[in-house]
């Protein structure tokens, strides 16, 4: 997927999307929209979540410590 294939998204929206992956070895990788397609093709990487990165980080930072831990655990299930 290229930037040109998504003309309906603003540059800001395009750059805010984050894809979270976990490898079979347990490594975590957060990829942007352009790099995510490569991880989708690799069977050793499992897609865990798609996030609006800026909003999710802001939400997590405003939460209590306990809620932060819960949110991160939810993604890494």
C-alpha positions as CSV (number, residue, x, y, z in Angstrom):
1,X,0.0,0.0,0.0
2,X,1.3,3.4,-0.9
3,X,0.5,6.9,0.2
4,X,-1.0,7.6,-3.2
5,X,-3.4,4.7,-2.8
6,X,-5.0,6.4,0.2
7,X,-5.9,9.9,-1.1
8,X,-8.9,10.1,1.2
9,X,-6.6,10.2,4.3
10,X,-4.9,13.4,5.3
11,X,-1.2,13.2,5.9
12,X,-1.9,13.6,9.6
13,X,-4.3,10.6,9.6
14,X,-1.9,8.6,7.5
15,X,1.0,9.1,9.9
16,X,-1.1,8.4,13.0
17,X,-2.0,4.8,12.2
18,X,0.1,2.3,14.2
19,X,0.0,-1.5,13.7
20,X,1.1,-3.7,16.6
21,X,2.7,-7.1,15.9
22,X,4.2,-9.9,18.0
23,X,6.7,-12.4,16.6
24,X,6.6,-16.1,17.4
25,X,9.6,-15.4,19.6
26,X,7.7,-12.8,21.6
27,X,9.2,-9.6,20.2
28,X,6.9,-6.6,19.8
29,X,7.0,-4.3,16.7
30,X,4.9,-1.2,16.0
31,X,4.8,-0.4,12.3
32,X,3.4,2.4,10.3
33,X,0.9,1.9,7.5
34,X,3.5,1.4,4.8
35,X,5.6,-1.1,6.7
36,X,2.7,-3.0,8.1
37,X,2.1,-4.7,4.7
38,X,5.5,-6.4,5.0
39,X,4.6,-7.8,8.5
40,X,1.2,-9.1,7.2
41,X,3.0,-11.2,4.7
42,X,5.2,-12.9,7.3
43,X,3.5,-15.8,9.1
44,X,5.9,-15.5,12.1
45,X,4.3,-12.1,12.9
46,X,0.8,-11.9,14.5
47,X,-1.2,-8.7,14.1
48,X,-2.4,-7.6,17.6
49,X,-3.9,-4.2,17.2
50,X,-4.4,-1.2,14.9
51,X,-4.3,2.1,16.8
52,X,-4.6,5.8,16.3
53,X,-1.2,6.3,17.9
54,X,-1.6,9.9,19.1
55,X,-5.0,9.4,20.6
56,X,-4.1,6.1,22.2
57,X,-0.9,7.5,23.8
58,X,-2.8,10.5,25.1
59,X,-5.5,8.3,26.5
60,X,-3.0,6.0,28.2
61,X,-1.1,8.9,29.7
62,X,-4.3,10.3,31.2
63,X,-5.3,7.0,32.8
64,X,-4.4,5.7,36.2
65,X,-1.4,3.5,36.6
66,X,-3.6,0.5,37.0
67,X,-5.7,1.3,33.9
68,X,-2.5,1.8,31.9
69,X,-1.3,-1.7,32.8
70,X,-4.7,-3.1,31.8
71,X,-4.7,-1.4,28.4
72,X,-1.3,-2.7,27.5
73,X,-2.2,-6.2,28.6
74,X,-5.3,-6.0,26.4
75,X,-3.2,-5.3,23.4
76,X,-0.7,-8.0,24.1
77,X,-3.2,-10.8,24.6
